[in-house]
Amino acid sequence: MTQGCARWRDDLAAFVLGALDGEDRAAMKRHLADCPACRAAYQELVPVRDWLTRTRRHLVTCRECRAYYQDLVYPQFAPRW
């Protein structure tokens, strides 16, 4: 990303996660079509989004992994799980 792209930085993550709507989403699409640097940053975030999606789906079905994740991320609550 270039310095001129600073205003897009925060919205890029939201766009990757599907959290932009309406004109914001359309503006991001236009910007990505014209900006190779932001397009490259977007392409780097897509695998992270996909991994998070797969992880979330797995945690829904795997109690053991979910417990491990909860203990890892929220150690202060571990005794309560």
C-alpha positions in Angstrom: 0.0 0.0 0.0 1.1 3.5 -0.7 0.7 6.5 1.6 -2.2 7.6 -0.6 -3.9 4.4 0.3 -3.9 5.1 4.1 -7.6 5.8 4.1 -8.3 2.3 2.7 -6.2 0.5 5.3 -8.9 0.0 7.9 -11.7 -0.7 5.4 -9.6 -3.4 3.7 -9.9 -5.8 6.6 -13.6 -5.1 6.9 -14.0 -5.7 3.2 -12.2 -9.0 3.3 -14.5 -10.1 6.1 -17.6 -9.0 4.2 -18.4 -6.3 6.7 -18.6 -3.4 4.2 -22.0 -2.6 2.6 -23.4 -0.3 0.0 -21.2 2.5 -1.3 -18.3 1.6 1.0 -18.1 -1.8 -0.6 -18.5 -0.5 -4.1 -15.8 2.2 -3.4 -13.4 -0.5 -2.1 -14.0 -2.6 -5.2 -13.2 0.3 -7.4 -10.1 1.1 -5.5 -8.8 -2.5 -5.6 -9.4 -2.6 -9.3 -7.1 0.4 -9.7 -4.5 -0.2 -7.0 -2.0 -3.1 -7.3 -0.6 -2.5 -3.8 -4.0 -2.7 -2.1 -5.0 -5.6 -4.3 -1.8 -7.4 -3.1 -2.7 -6.7 0.5 -6.2 -8.0 -0.1 -4.8 -11.2 -1.6 -2.6 -11.7 1.5 -5.6 -11.4 3.8 -7.9 -13.8 1.9 -6.1 -17.0 3.2 -6.3 -15.6 6.7 -10.0 -15.1 6.3 -10.4 -18.6 4.9 -8.4 -20.1 7.8 -10.5 -18.3 10.4 -13.7 -19.6 8.7 -12.4 -23.1 8.7 -11.2 -22.8 12.4 -14.6 -21.4 13.5 -16.4 -24.3 11.8 -14.1 -26.8 13.4 -14.5 -25.3 16.8 -18.3 -25.6 16.5 -18.0 -29.4 16.1 -14.9 -30.3 18.1 -15.4 -29.9 21.9 -11.8 -30.8 22.7 -10.4 -28.2 20.4 -12.9 -25.6 21.5 -11.9 -26.2 25.2 -8.2 -25.9 24.2 -8.9 -22.7 22.4 -10.9 -21.2 25.2 -8.2 -22.1 27.7 -5.6 -20.5 25.4 -7.4 -17.3 24.6 -9.2 -16.8 27.9 -6.9 -18.3 30.6 -8.6 -16.3 33.3 -11.8 -18.3 32.7 -10.2 -21.7 32.4 -11.4 -23.0 35.7 -15.0 -22.1 34.7 -15.1 -24.1 31.5 
